[in-house]
């Protein structure tokens, strides 16, 4: 899912509240838009890369443009809205009970009742070439080539949008590498309404011998950013380096049997390897490039485990510690009584 996404108002940046994304979001003049969350899934088979993104947006914008740099000629289509729900189910943590013997602060007799032990963690002066354009649901998609950022800025301005100087500068490395761009105009179906809520996912695919996830545009964000990414490939995948963020964390890794929307994305009947990665960027200005993901040294599976701590009980919910203490006390009392009785028993008289 789950990535450098920005909303620009009159050329100034409004950073998303949750996720950074692999593109830049630009609203109409005098309007603003924010991206609360972007979920991203990547499928790579060694030759072709597919990126599916779903935005959850808010703000006052009735139209917005989103720009994503890509290393080659891209195809764009609508994605399946069910994909991310299925991926979340596949990567959900495993829940296990973990028992303890002695009572704790929430257990009787220290508190009124037993704890339910819900120990879950709390949780981017030439010409612009238009190589394709189509309408996909609420999206007007243009696939562009540009010889310099100024040309791209000019195209955006002709279409009613503005490109900030900072964003133009960050696009320069992509121009030097001869990357292309996907430019998407977002507009709700009904006139006079704003872009709000969860938008239809977009699926972008392009030829690539390396698994690249564009992140450089995230440098412009003014607040800490987070990356959430599902990667579907032949092996467990990991970022080559942290590109200026905290160490990427694998939250799930393992082979899966694709079904439904996941199978439609992978195009495979057999198993594929799914890796879920989270990464935080406390200081986005330190981001120094795009993510390149490579095969890990081994396909070691991993699933997060959430432990529910529960006091050890037997039939009817009786705490074992209570029975143990009670048993020890009864045994002790019994021993004391036995000794007392033995002492009071009259001594036997010797036989005559």
KEKE-3310 file (N, C-alpha, C; in steps of 0.2 Angstrom, whole numbers, plus 5000, padded with zeros to 4 digits):
npx = (5002:5006:5029:5026:5016:5008:5000:4997:4995:4992:5005:5012:5016:5006:5007:5003:4993:4995:5002:5017:5019:5021:5021:5015:5003:4992:4981:4967:4969:4968:4962:4963:4970:4971:4980:4975:4978:4988:4987:4997:5002:5013:5017:5029:5037:5050:5052:5041:5033:5020:5010:4998:4988:4978:4969:4964:4956:4954:4948:4945:4946:4939:4944:4959:4977:4988:5004:5016:5032:5039:5049:5048:5038:5021:5006:4989:4976:4960:4960:4956:4945:4944:4956:4965:4959:4959:4973:4976:4969:4977:4989:4987:4990:4995:4985:4988:4986:4993:4998:4998:5003:5003:4992:4989:4988:4975:4968:4958:4963:4966:4959:4942:4939:4943:4956:4954:4965:4969:4982:4986:4998:4998:4993:5029:5069:5059:5049:5033:5027:5012:5008:4998:4980:4966:4950:4946:4935:4933:4945:4955:4967:4983:4998:5014:5029:5043:5056:5061:5059:5052:5045:5036:5029:5024:5014:5006:5001:4994:4983:4977:4984:4997:5015:5026:5042:5050:5046:5048:5062:5065:5060:5070:5081:5074:5071:5084:5087:5078:5065:5048:5031:5016:5002:4988:4971:4960:4943:4927:4912:4900:4896:4902:4905:4916:4933:4933:4935:4937:4945:4944:4955:4970:4979:4995:5007:5022:5037:5051:5067:5071:5065:5058:5053:5046:5052:5058:5051:5046:5054:5050:5040:5033:5030:5033:5033:5026:5028:5019:5019:5014:5022:5022:5030:5043:5051:5055:5056:5067:5071:5085:5092:5089:5086:5087:5077:5070:5075:5068:5054:5049:5033:5026:5029:5029:5024:5010:4994:4987:4971:4955:4955:4969:4975:4971:4979:4992:4992:4995:4993:4999:5008:5014:5026:5023:5027:5026:5029:5034:5039:5046:5048:5055:5062:5058:5066:5078:5078:5085:5084:5076:5067:5074:5070:5076:5079:5079:5091:5087:5071:5064:5050:5038:5027:5018:5015:5002:5000:4989:4987:4983:4976:4980:4968:4956:4942:4927:4933:4941:4954:4971:4981:4974:4968:4979:4986:4975:4975:4988:4987:4976:4983:4993:4985:4979:4990:4994:4983:4984:4996:4992:4982:4989:4998:4989:4984:4982:4996:5001:4998:5010:5011:5005)
npy = (4996:5003:5030:5046:5059:5074:5089:5104:5121:5136:5134:5131:5119:5106:5094:5076:5068:5055:5046:5046:5047:5041:5052:5069:5079:5092:5105:5114:5132:5143:5133:5119:5103:5088:5073:5060:5046:5035:5019:5007:4995:4984:4974:4964:4955:4953:4958:4967:4980:4984:4996:4999:5011:5019:5032:5042:5056:5074:5091:5106:5106:5105:5100:5092:5089:5075:5070:5058:5051:5040:5026:5021:5019:5020:5011:5014:5011:5008:5001:4987:4989:4980:4975:4980:4977:4963:4961:4966:4957:4945:4949:4951:4951:4937:4930:4925:4917:4920:4913:4917:4914:4920:4932:4949:4967:4970:4959:4949:4947:4960:4969:4972:4962:4950:4953:4956:4954:4961:4963:4970:4979:4997:5005:5062:5121:5114:5103:5096:5079:5071:5056:5048:5048:5046:5043:5037:5032:5043:5050:5059:5054:5057:5053:5057:5064:5073:5086:5095:5101:5114:5113:5104:5111:5121:5114:5110:5122:5127:5118:5122:5121:5124:5123:5121:5130:5122:5109:5108:5108:5096:5087:5087:5077:5066:5070:5070:5057:5053:5049:5046:5053:5051:5060:5065:5070:5074:5073:5075:5065:5072:5089:5104:5097:5092:5085:5071:5059:5041:5037:5030:5016:5017:5009:5007:5002:4997:4993:4986:4981:4982:4983:4997:5010:5026:5039:5051:5064:5065:5072:5085:5086:5093:5088:5074:5058:5043:5026:5013:4998:4985:4971:4960:4947:4936:4932:4935:4952:4967:4984:4992:5001:5013:5026:5038:5038:5030:5013:5002:4991:4975:4969:4958:4943:4930:4915:4915:4910:4916:4924:4930:4948:4949:4939:4943:4954:4948:4939:4925:4908:4900:4900:4916:4927:4937:4952:4964:4980:4993:5010:5024:5042:5053:5065:5072:5079:5073:5063:5054:5048:5036:5022:5006:4989:4973:4956:4947:4939:4926:4917:4920:4917:4928:4933:4945:4943:4945:4945:4939:4941:4931:4925:4910:4897:4885:4873:4882:4894:4896:4903:4896:4899:4902:4890:4883:4890:4889:4875:4873:4880:4872:4860:4864:4868:4856:4848:4855:4852:4838:4836:4843:4834:4823:4826:4827:4815:4802:4794:4778:4765:4755:4737:4725)
npz = (5000:5000:4987:4987:4991:4987:4990:4982:4984:4976:4972:4984:4996:5003:5014:5015:5028:5031:5022:5011:4994:4977:4968:4964:4970:4964:4966:4959:4956:4970:4978:4989:4993:5002:5005:5014:5015:5006:4998:4992:4980:4973:4958:4952:4939:4935:4922:4920:4928:4939:4947:4959:4965:4978:4983:4997:5000:5005:5007:4998:4984:4968:4957:4952:4949:4946:4946:4941:4940:4929:4924:4910:4895:4900:4904:4908:4919:4927:4943:4954:4967:4977:4979:4990:5001:5001:5002:5014:5022:5020:5025:5038:5056:5066:5079:5095:5111:5126:5141:5159:5176:5189:5196:5189:5188:5183:5186:5197:5214:5213:5204:5198:5188:5176:5164:5146:5139:5127:5119:5108:5097:5097:5088:4979:4890:4882:4873:4877:4875:4871:4873:4874:4879:4890:4896:4912:4922:4936:4931:4921:4910:4905:4896:4896:4888:4892:4889:4898:4915:4914:4902:4906:4916:4909:4901:4911:4916:4905:4906:4917:4930:4942:4943:4956:4960:4967:4966:4952:4952:4958:4949:4939:4940:4935:4922:4917:4917:4907:4909:4909:4911:4920:4920:4928:4928:4940:4943:4951:4947:4948:4944:4953:4965:4978:4979:4988:5001:4997:4983:4966:4963:4954:4941:4936:4923:4917:4907:4915:4921:4933:4950:4954:4964:4964:4974:4976:4975:4987:4995:4996:5006:5021:5033:5044:5035:5029:5023:5016:5009:4998:4990:4977:4971:4964:4974:4991:4994:4997:5001:4994:5001:5014:5009:5016:5026:5041:5045:5034:5038:5038:5038:5035:5026:5014:5005:4994:4989:4975:4974:4968:4967:4969:4962:4949:4947:4948:4938:4938:4941:4950:4966:4973:4980:4994:5001:5014:5018:5029:5031:5039:5038:5046:5043:5029:5020:5019:5011:4997:4985:4974:4979:4976:4975:4979:4978:4993:5004:5007:5006:5018:5029:5037:5049:5058:5076:5087:5104:5116:5132:5145:5160:5168:5168:5174:5171:5170:5172:5183:5192:5190:5199:5211:5214:5217:5227:5237:5238:5244:5256:5262:5263:5272:5283:5285:5289:5301:5309:5310:5316:5328:5333:5334:5345:5355:5357:5369:5377:5374:5386:5394:5392:5404)
capx = (5000:5004:5023:5027:5010:5008:4994:5000:4990:4996:5013:5014:5015:5002:5009:4998:4993:4998:5007:5020:5018:5026:5019:5014:4996:4991:4974:4966:4971:4964:4959:4968:4968:4976:4979:4975:4981:4988:4989:5001:5004:5018:5018:5035:5039:5057:5052:5036:5031:5013:5009:4991:4987:4972:4970:4959:4958:4950:4950:4940:4947:4934:4948:4966:4981:4993:5010:5020:5037:5040:5055:5047:5031:5016:4999:4985:4969:4957:4962:4951:4944:4944:4963:4968:4955:4962:4980:4976:4967:4982:4995:4985:4994:4992:4984:4989:4985:4999:4995:5002:5001:5001:4987:4991:4984:4968:4965:4956:4959:4968:4954:4936:4938:4949:4958:4953:4972:4970:4988:4988:5001:4994:4997:5036:5064:5058:5042:5029:5024:5007:5009:4991:4976:4960:4946:4945:4931:4934:4951:4957:4974:4988:5004:5018:5036:5045:5063:5064:5053:5049:5040:5030:5026:5020:5008:5001:4998:4988:4978:4974:4987:5003:5020:5030:5049:5053:5044:5051:5069:5065:5059:5076:5084:5070:5072:5091:5086:5074:5059:5041:5026:5009:4998:4981:4967:4955:4937:4921:4907:4895:4899:4901:4907:4924:4936:4933:4934:4941:4945:4945:4962:4973:4984:5000:5011:5028:5043:5056:5071:5072:5059:5059:5047:5049:5051:5062:5047:5044:5059:5046:5035:5035:5029:5035:5030:5026:5027:5016:5020:5014:5026:5021:5036:5044:5054:5055:5060:5068:5074:5092:5094:5084:5086:5086:5072:5072:5076:5062:5052:5045:5028:5024:5033:5028:5021:5003:4990:4983:4964:4951:4959:4976:4976:4970:4985:4998:4991:4998:4989:5003:5010:5019:5029:5021:5031:5023:5035:5033:5045:5045:5053:5054:5064:5058:5071:5084:5077:5090:5083:5070:5068:5075:5069:5080:5078:5082:5096:5083:5064:5062:5043:5037:5021:5018:5011:4999:4999:4984:4989:4977:4978:4979:4962:4953:4935:4923:4937:4944:4962:4975:4984:4969:4967:4986:4986:4970:4977:4994:4984:4973:4987:4996:4981:4978:4996:4994:4978:4986:5001:4989:4979:4994:5000:4984:4982:4986:5001:4999:5001:5014:5008:5007)
capy = (5000:5010:5033:5053:5062:5081:5094:5111:5127:5141:5133:5129:5112:5104:5087:5072:5067:5048:5042:5049:5043:5042:5057:5075:5081:5099:5107:5121:5138:5145:5128:5115:5096:5084:5065:5057:5040:5031:5012:5005:4988:4983:4968:4964:4948:4953:4961:4972:4982:4986:4999:5000:5016:5021:5038:5045:5064:5079:5097:5110:5106:5102:5097:5091:5085:5071:5068:5052:5050:5032:5025:5019:5020:5017:5009:5016:5008:5007:4995:4984:4992:4975:4972:4981:4973:4956:4961:4967:4951:4941:4951:4953:4948:4931:4931:4920:4918:4918:4913:4918:4911:4924:4938:4955:4973:4969:4953:4948:4951:4967:4973:4969:4957:4948:4957:4952:4953:4963:4966:4972:4986:5003:5007:5063:5125:5110:5102:5090:5075:5068:5049:5044:5051:5042:5044:5031:5034:5051:5052:5061:5052:5059:5050:5063:5065:5080:5087:5098:5103:5120:5111:5100:5116:5125:5110:5110:5129:5127:5114:5125:5120:5127:5118:5125:5130:5117:5103:5108:5106:5089:5083:5087:5070:5061:5072:5068:5049:5052:5046:5049:5055:5050:5066:5063:5076:5071:5077:5070:5064:5078:5096:5107:5094:5092:5078:5069:5052:5036:5038:5023:5015:5017:5004:5009:4997:4999:4988:4988:4976:4983:4985:5004:5014:5033:5042:5057:5070:5066:5077:5092:5086:5097:5084:5067:5054:5035:5022:5007:4995:4978:4969:4954:4945:4928:4930:4940:4958:4972:4990:4991:5005:5017:5032:5044:5037:5025:5007:4998:4986:4970:4967:4951:4940:4923:4914:4915:4907:4922:4923:4937:4954:4948:4934:4947:4958:4944:4935:4919:4903:4897:4905:4921:4929:4943:4956:4970:4984:4999:5014:5031:5047:5059:5071:5070:5083:5069:5057:5055:5045:5032:5015:5000:4983:4968:4949:4946:4933:4920:4918:4918:4919:4931:4936:4948:4940:4949:4940:4941:4939:4929:4922:4903:4895:4878:4873:4887:4900:4897:4904:4890:4901:4902:4883:4881:4893:4886:4868:4873:4882:4867:4855:4866:4867:4849:4846:4857:4848:4832:4837:4844:4828:4818:4828:4827:4808:4799:4790:4771:4762:4748:4731:4723)
capz = (5000:5007:4990:4989:4988:4989:4988:4981:4984:4973:4972:4991:4998:5009:5015:5017:5035:5033:5018:5006:4988:4971:4964:4967:4969:4963:4965:4955:4959:4976:4982:4992:4994:5006:5005:5021:5015:5000:4999:4986:4979:4967:4956:4947:4937:4932:4916:4920:4935:4940:4953:4960:4971:4980:4987:5001:5000:5008:5005:4994:4977:4963:4952:4954:4944:4950:4942:4943:4935:4927:4920:4904:4893:4904:4902:4914:4919:4934:4947:4957:4973:4982:4980:4996:5007:5001:5004:5022:5025:5019:5029:5045:5061:5069:5086:5100:5118:5130:5148:5164:5182:5195:5195:5188:5190:5180:5188:5204:5218:5212:5201:5198:5184:5172:5158:5140:5136:5120:5119:5101:5097:5095:5083:4973:4886:4877:4872:4881:4870:4874:4870:4875:4884:4890:4902:4916:4928:4937:4930:4914:4911:4900:4897:4894:4888:4893:4889:4904:4919:4912:4897:4909:4920:4904:4899:4917:4916:4900:4908:4923:4936:4943:4946:4960:4958:4971:4962:4945:4953:4960:4943:4935:4939:4930:4915:4914:4915:4901:4912:4906:4916:4920:4922:4929:4931:4944:4944:4953:4942:4948:4944:4959:4971:4979:4979:4995:5002:4994:4975:4963:4962:4947:4940:4931:4922:4913:4907:4920:4923:4940:4954:4956:4967:4964:4980:4976:4976:4995:4999:4997:5011:5027:5039:5043:5030:5030:5017:5016:5002:4997:4985:4974:4966:4964:4980:4996:4992:5002:4999:4994:5007:5017:5005:5020:5031:5045:5043:5032:5042:5035:5043:5032:5021:5014:4999:4995:4983:4974:4973:4967:4964:4969:4956:4943:4947:4947:4932:4939:4944:4955:4972:4972:4986:4996:5006:5016:5020:5032:5033:5041:5036:5051:5040:5022:5016:5019:5005:4992:4979:4973:4981:4972:4979:4977:4981:5000:5004:5008:5007:5025:5030:5043:5051:5065:5081:5093:5110:5121:5139:5149:5166:5167:5172:5173:5170:5173:5173:5190:5191:5193:5205:5217:5217:5219:5234:5241:5240:5248:5262:5265:5265:5278:5288:5287:5293:5308:5313:5311:5322:5335:5335:5337:5351:5361:5358:5375:5376:5375:5392:5393:5394:5411)
cpx = (5003:5008:5024:5021:5010:5002:4997:4994:4994:5003:5016:5012:5011:5003:5003:4998:4996:5003:5010:5019:5023:5024:5017:5006:4995:4984:4973:4968:4966:4960:4965:4965:4973:4974:4980:4979:4982:4991:4992:5003:5008:5018:5024:5037:5046:5057:5047:5034:5024:5013:5002:4991:4980:4972:4964:4961:4952:4952:4944:4941:4941:4938:4956:4970:4986:4998:5014:5025:5038:5045:5054:5039:5026:5009:4995:4978:4966:4959:4955:4951:4945:4952:4966:4965:4958:4969:4980:4974:4973:4988:4993:4989:4991:4991:4985:4988:4991:4997:5000:4999:4998:4996:4991:4987:4977:4965:4963:4961:4962:4963:4947:4935:4944:4950:4956:4960:4973:4976:4991:4992:4997:4998:4999:5036:5063:5050:5039:5026:5018:5006:5002:4987:4969:4956:4944:4941:4931:4941:4952:4965:4978:4995:5009:5026:5038:5053:5066:5058:5049:5043:5034:5026:5021:5013:5003:4997:4992:4982:4975:4978:4994:5008:5025:5037:5052:5052:5047:5058:5069:5064:5065:5080:5080:5070:5079:5091:5082:5068:5053:5037:5019:5006:4991:4977:4961:4949:4931:4916:4902:4898:4897:4902:4914:4926:4937:4933:4939:4940:4946:4952:4964:4979:4989:5005:5016:5033:5048:5060:5073:5066:5061:5052:5049:5047:5054:5057:5045:5048:5055:5042:5038:5034:5032:5031:5030:5025:5025:5016:5019:5017:5025:5026:5037:5048:5053:5059:5061:5072:5081:5095:5088:5082:5084:5081:5075:5072:5069:5060:5047:5039:5024:5028:5031:5024:5014:5000:4985:4975:4961:4956:4966:4978:4976:4976:4991:4998:4994:4993:4993:5005:5015:5021:5026:5025:5028:5028:5032:5039:5043:5050:5052:5056:5064:5063:5078:5083:5081:5090:5076:5072:5069:5075:5073:5078:5082:5087:5092:5075:5061:5055:5043:5030:5021:5013:5009:4997:4994:4985:4983:4979:4976:4973:4960:4946:4931:4926:4940:4951:4966:4979:4980:4969:4974:4987:4982:4973:4983:4991:4980:4977:4991:4992:4980:4984:4996:4989:4981:4991:4998:4985:4983:4997:4995:4982:4986:4991:4999:5002:5005:5010:5010:5011)
cpy = (5007:5013:5041:5057:5069:5084:5101:5116:5133:5140:5131:5122:5110:5096:5083:5070:5060:5046:5047:5045:5044:5047:5064:5077:5089:5101:5113:5127:5140:5139:5123:5108:5092:5077:5062:5050:5038:5024:5010:4998:4987:4976:4968:4956:4948:4957:4967:4974:4985:4990:5001:5005:5018:5027:5040:5052:5068:5086:5101:5110:5102:5098:5097:5088:5081:5069:5063:5051:5042:5031:5023:5021:5016:5016:5011:5013:5008:5001:4993:4986:4986:4973:4974:4978:4966:4956:4962:4961:4946:4942:4952:4949:4942:4932:4925:4922:4916:4919:4914:4915:4916:4930:4945:4961:4973:4963:4953:4945:4959:4972:4969:4963:4955:4952:4953:4951:4956:4966:4968:4979:4991:5006:5014:5068:5120:5109:5096:5086:5071:5061:5045:5048:5047:5044:5038:5033:5041:5053:5053:5060:5054:5056:5054:5061:5072:5081:5091:5100:5109:5118:5108:5106:5120:5121:5110:5117:5129:5123:5116:5124:5123:5122:5123:5125:5124:5110:5102:5105:5099:5084:5082:5081:5066:5063:5070:5060:5048:5048:5049:5050:5053:5056:5064:5069:5072:5075:5073:5070:5070:5084:5099:5104:5093:5085:5076:5062:5047:5036:5030:5022:5015:5012:5006:5004:4999:4994:4991:4981:4976:4985:4992:5007:5021:5036:5049:5063:5070:5071:5084:5092:5090:5094:5077:5063:5046:5032:5015:5003:4987:4976:4962:4952:4938:4927:4936:4946:4963:4978:4989:4995:5009:5024:5038:5043:5032:5018:5004:4992:4981:4968:4960:4949:4932:4922:4913:4912:4913:4920:4930:4942:4953:4944:4938:4951:4954:4941:4928:4914:4900:4902:4910:4923:4936:4946:4962:4974:4991:5003:5021:5035:5053:5065:5070:5073:5078:5063:5059:5051:5041:5025:5010:4994:4977:4961:4949:4940:4927:4922:4916:4921:4923:4934:4939:4944:4945:4944:4943:4938:4937:4925:4914:4901:4888:4879:4879:4894:4902:4898:4898:4892:4901:4895:4881:4884:4890:4879:4868:4875:4876:4861:4857:4866:4860:4846:4848:4854:4841:4831:4838:4838:4823:4819:4827:4819:4805:4794:4783:4768:4755:4742:4728:4717)
cpz = (5000:5008:4992:4986:4991:4986:4988:4981:4982:4974:4979:4992:5004:5009:5017:5024:5036:5028:5013:5000:4982:4966:4967:4965:4969:4962:4960:4959:4965:4979:4985:4992:4998:5005:5012:5021:5008:5001:4992:4986:4973:4965:4951:4946:4934:4926:4916:4927:4934:4947:4954:4966:4972:4985:4991:5002:5003:5005:5001:4987:4973:4958:4955:4949:4949:4945:4945:4938:4935:4923:4912:4902:4897:4901:4909:4913:4926:4937:4951:4965:4979:4984:4987:5002:5007:5004:5012:5025:5025:5024:5037:5050:5064:5076:5090:5107:5121:5138:5153:5171:5187:5192:5194:5190:5188:5183:5196:5208:5217:5209:5201:5194:5180:5166:5152:5136:5129:5119:5112:5101:5094:5089:5082:4965:4879:4876:4876:4875:4874:4870:4871:4880:4884:4896:4906:4922:4929:4935:4922:4914:4904:4901:4893:4893:4889:4893:4895:4908:4917:4907:4901:4913:4915:4902:4905:4917:4911:4902:4915:4930:4936:4946:4950:4958:4961:4968:4956:4946:4954:4954:4938:4934:4934:4923:4912:4913:4910:4903:4908:4912:4915:4923:4922:4932:4934:4945:4946:4947:4942:4948:4951:4966:4972:4979:4986:4996:4998:4986:4973:4962:4955:4947:4934:4930:4917:4913:4912:4922:4930:4944:4957:4959:4968:4971:4981:4978:4983:4998:5000:5003:5017:5033:5038:5039:5032:5024:5019:5010:5002:4990:4983:4969:4967:4971:4985:4994:4998:4999:4999:4999:5009:5014:5010:5025:5036:5042:5041:5037:5038:5040:5041:5027:5020:5007:5000:4988:4981:4972:4971:4964:4964:4963:4949:4942:4945:4940:4932:4943:4950:4961:4970:4979:4988:5001:5007:5020:5023:5033:5035:5039:5040:5048:5032:5018:5015:5013:4999:4986:4979:4976:4976:4977:4975:4981:4988:4999:5004:5008:5013:5027:5037:5044:5058:5069:5086:5098:5114:5127:5143:5155:5165:5171:5170:5173:5174:5174:5180:5189:5194:5199:5211:5219:5220:5226:5239:5243:5245:5255:5266:5267:5271:5284:5291:5291:5300:5312:5314:5316:5328:5337:5338:5343:5357:5362:5364:5373:5378:5382:5390:5395:5400:5410)
residu = (UNK:UNK:UNK:UNK:UNK:UNK:UNK:UNK:UNK:UNK:UNK:UNK:UNK:UNK:UNK:UNK:UNK:UNK:UNK:UNK:UNK:UNK:UNK:UNK:UNK:UNK:UNK:UNK:UNK:UNK:UNK:UNK:UNK:UNK:UNK:UNK:UNK:UNK:UNK:UNK:UNK:UNK:UNK:UNK:UNK:UNK:UNK:UNK:UNK:UNK:UNK:UNK:UNK:UNK:UNK:UNK:UNK:UNK:UNK:UNK:UNK:UNK:UNK:UNK:UNK:UNK:UNK:UNK:UNK:UNK:UNK:UNK:UNK:UNK:UNK:UNK:UNK:UNK:UNK:UNK:UNK:UNK:UNK:UNK:UNK:UNK:UNK:UNK:UNK:UNK:UNK:UNK:UNK:UNK:UNK:UNK:UNK:UNK:UNK:UNK:UNK:UNK:UNK:UNK:UNK:UNK:UNK:UNK:UNK:UNK:UNK:UNK:UNK:UNK:UNK:UNK:UNK:UNK:UNK:UNK:UNK:UNK:UNK:UNK:UNK:UNK:UNK:UNK:UNK:UNK:UNK:UNK:UNK:UNK:UNK:UNK:UNK:UNK:UNK:UNK:UNK:UNK:UNK:UNK:UNK:UNK:UNK:UNK:UNK:UNK:UNK:UNK:UNK:UNK:UNK:UNK:UNK:UNK:UNK:UNK:UNK:UNK:UNK:UNK:UNK:UNK:UNK:UNK:UNK:UNK:UNK:UNK:UNK:UNK:UNK:UNK:UNK:UNK:UNK:UNK:UNK:UNK:UNK:UNK:UNK:UNK:UNK:UNK:UNK:UNK:UNK:UNK:UNK:UNK:UNK:UNK:UNK:UNK:UNK:UNK:UNK:UNK:UNK:UNK:UNK:UNK:UNK:UNK:UNK:UNK:UNK:UNK:UNK:UNK:UNK:UNK:UNK:UNK:UNK:UNK:UNK:UNK:UNK:UNK:UNK:UNK:UNK:UNK:UNK:UNK:UNK:UNK:UNK:UNK:UNK:UNK:UNK:UNK:UNK:UNK:UNK:UNK:UNK:UNK:UNK:UNK:UNK:UNK:UNK:UNK:UNK:UNK:UNK:UNK:UNK:UNK:UNK:UNK:UNK:UNK:UNK:UNK:UNK:UNK:UNK:UNK:UNK:UNK:UNK:UNK:UNK:UNK:UNK:UNK:UNK:UNK:UNK:UNK:UNK:UNK:UNK:UNK:UNK:UNK:UNK:UNK:UNK:UNK:UNK:UNK:UNK:UNK:UNK:UNK:UNK:UNK:UNK:UNK:UNK:UNK:UNK:UNK:UNK:UNK:UNK:UNK:UNK:UNK:UNK:UNK:UNK:UNK:UNK:UNK:UNK:UNK:UNK:UNK:UNK:UNK:UNK:UNK:UNK:UNK:UNK:UNK:UNK:UNK:UNK:UNK:UNK:UNK:UNK:UNK:UNK:UNK:UNK:UNK:UNK:UNK:UNK:UNK:UNK:UNK:UNK:UNK:UNK:UNK:UNK:UNK:UNK:UNK)
# end
